[in-house]
């Protein structure tokens, strides 16, 4: 017998509420395992990438920018959406070039996860970037970014102290720290 916690919900209908080039919002009418119905809102963002760029084995690049929703300036790794027709690796290279001004000779996939398991439909793909080559930066018109190298040990301390608050960056830094001898 299937337990209620393992029974998929059934989508009875879907209604589009709002959409722009970055997100869409829909409202679903769903049937629960006990046959009751409820309304469920879903924000779809699609896929995104995060890139932790290593200048050398002990130094990473972080970007600093104002985040409107958080209403604060944050240090984080380059991140961004995967465009239609683009592979994850192509998106990672594009975002690394746009935000940090580098191309990676080697991209190492480290994690794929759901950024929010509840109401946001977004899958993140994290990479370590190595063998960096400087390239011309063509920034998105809405991005005002400062790029700075940091010792990896300091970035790990920034994560552990709560100074770095971006979830994708936190996960990438913690995963990158595992095989390292600090």
C-alpha positions in Angstrom: 0.0 0.0 0.0 1.3 3.5 -0.9 1.7 5.9 2.0 0.0 9.3 1.6 3.4 11.0 1.9 4.5 9.1 -1.3 1.4 9.6 -3.4 1.8 12.2 -6.1 -0.7 15.1 -6.2 -2.8 15.2 -9.3 -3.0 18.5 -11.3 -6.6 19.1 -12.2 -6.1 22.5 -13.9 -3.5 25.2 -14.5 -3.9 28.9 -14.9 -1.2 31.3 -16.0 -1.1 34.4 -13.8 2.0 36.3 -14.9 5.1 35.9 -17.1 8.2 37.9 -18.1 11.5 36.8 -19.6 12.8 35.6 -16.2 9.9 34.0 -14.4 6.4 32.8 -14.7 3.7 32.4 -12.1 0.9 29.9 -12.3 -2.0 28.7 -10.1 -2.8 25.0 -10.1 -5.9 23.3 -8.8 -4.6 20.0 -7.3 -6.1 16.9 -5.8 -4.4 15.7 -2.6 -3.8 12.1 -1.7 -7.0 12.2 0.5 -9.0 13.4 -2.6 -9.5 17.0 -1.2 -8.5 19.8 -3.6 -6.5 22.9 -3.0 -5.0 25.8 -4.9 -1.2 25.8 -5.3 0.9 28.7 -6.6 4.1 27.9 -8.5 6.9 30.3 -9.6 8.9 28.9 -12.5 12.4 30.1 -13.1 13.8 27.2 -15.1 17.4 26.3 -14.8 20.3 28.3 -13.5 24.1 27.9 -13.0 26.6 29.0 -10.4 30.3 29.1 -11.0 33.0 29.2 -8.3 36.0 30.4 -10.3 39.5 29.4 -9.0 42.3 31.8 -10.2 44.7 29.3 -8.6 44.2 26.4 -6.2 43.9 28.7 -3.2 42.2 31.8 -4.7 38.7 32.3 -5.9 36.9 35.2 -7.6 33.7 36.6 -6.0 31.4 39.3 -7.3 29.8 42.0 -5.2 26.5 43.5 -6.2 23.3 45.0 -4.9 20.4 42.5 -4.7 17.1 44.2 -5.0 14.9 41.6 -3.3 17.3 41.2 -0.4 17.8 45.0 -0.2 21.5 44.6 0.4 24.9 44.2 -1.2 26.2 40.7 -1.3 29.5 38.8 -2.1 28.7 35.8 -4.2 29.9 33.7 -7.1 28.8 34.4 -10.7 25.3 33.0 -11.3 22.6 33.2 -13.9 19.9 31.6 -15.9 20.3 29.0 -18.6 19.0 30.4 -21.9 16.8 28.4 -24.3 19.0 26.2 -26.5 22.0 26.6 -24.3 23.7 23.8 -22.4 24.5 24.1 -18.7 28.2 24.4 -19.6 27.6 27.1 -22.2 25.5 29.0 -19.7 28.3 28.7 -17.1 30.9 30.0 -19.5 28.6 32.9 -20.6 27.8 33.9 -17.0 31.5 33.7 -16.0 32.5 35.9 -18.9 29.6 38.4 -18.3 30.0 38.8 -14.6 33.7 38.1 -13.9 35.5 38.6 -17.2 36.9 35.1 -17.5 36.5 31.9 -19.5 37.2 28.5 -17.8 39.6 26.0 -19.4 37.9 23.4 -17.3 34.4 23.3 -15.7 33.9 20.7 -12.9 30.2 19.9 -12.1 29.8 19.7 -8.3 26.0 19.7 -7.6 22.6 19.9 -9.1 19.7 20.8 -6.7 16.3 22.4 -6.4 16.7 26.0 -5.1 13.3 25.8 -3.3 11.4 22.5 -3.0 8.1 24.2 -2.2 6.8 26.9 -4.5 9.7 27.8 -6.8 10.4 25.5 -9.8 14.1 26.2 -10.4 17.0 23.7 -10.7 20.6 24.9 -10.0 23.7 23.4 -11.5 27.0 24.3 -9.8 30.4 24.2 -11.3 34.0 24.9 -10.2 35.9 26.8 -12.9 39.6 26.2 -13.3 42.3 27.3 -15.8 40.8 30.7 -16.2 41.6 33.0 -19.2 40.8 36.7 -19.1 38.1 37.7 -21.7 36.3 40.9 -22.5 33.4 41.5 -20.2 30.0 42.3 -21.7 27.7 42.9 -18.7 24.0 42.6 -18.6 22.5 46.1 -18.6 21.0 45.6 -15.1 24.2 44.4 -13.4 26.6 46.7 -11.6 29.3 44.3 -10.4 32.7 44.5 -8.5 35.0 41.5 -9.0 37.6 40.6 -6.4 39.9 37.7 -5.7 39.8 36.2 -2.2 41.9 33.4 -0.6 39.6 30.3 -0.5 40.2 30.0 3.2 38.7 33.5 3.7 35.7 32.7 1.5 35.0 29.6 3.6 35.2 31.7 6.7 32.8 34.2 5.1 30.3 31.4 4.5 30.7 29.9 8.0 30.3 33.4 9.7 27.2 34.2 7.7 28.7 37.0 5.7 28.0 35.2 2.5 24.2 34.6 2.3 23.7 33.4 -1.2 22.6 29.7 -1.1 24.2 28.7 -4.3 27.6 30.2 -3.2 27.3 28.6 0.2 26.7 25.1 -1.3 29.5 25.5 -3.9 32.1 26.7 -1.3 31.2 24.0 1.2 31.4 21.3 -1.5 34.7 22.7 -2.8 36.2 22.7 0.7 35.6 19.0 1.2 38.6 17.6 -0.6 40.9 20.5 0.4 43.3 20.3 3.3 42.8 23.6 5.1 
